[in-house]
């Protein structure tokens, strides 16, 4: 039983570290999407929106290939935090809800027509 609790502590620490790293990464990605500069900005905006509400905003994982390595690294950090399910990343950044909703409006990101719940 001690081994079980030891593993739980390891996972708890991993989850905490993943969430902290992802909060910073998500903020960097949101800032890039808000600036609306460069050819990668739309892919970044779609990713940010999908992390905010994946049922309304689809993201093609192949878009990870369409962005620079540091950007895709930040995206992967966000996905790692999603795996642990500790908190919605938008709640960990200043004015996250309002900023992401505005970013979606600015980019014209309408909700996805695909049903991603199946």
NORKAWO-V520430 format. One line per field, one symbol per residue. ss: DSSP state (2 for helix, 1 for strand, 0 for the rest). phi: phi as a letter, one per 30 degrees, with the letter a starting at -180 (. if undefined). burial: I if it has 16 or more other C-alpha atoms within 10 Angstrom, else O. Layout:
ss->???
phi->???
burial->???
This chain:
ss->0222222222222222222222222222222222200000222222222222000000002222220022222222222222220000222200022222222222200000000000
phi->.ddddddddddddddddddddddddddddddddddhcjdcdddddddeddddaddcbdbddddedcbdeddddddddddddeedidaddddcceheedddddeddediddeddddddd
burial->OOOOOOOOOOOOOOIOOIIIOIIIIIIOIIIIIIOIOOOIIIIIIIIIIIIIOIOIIIIOOOOIOOIOOOIIOIIOIIIIIIOOOOOIIIOIOOOIOOIIOOIIOOOOIOOOOOOOOO
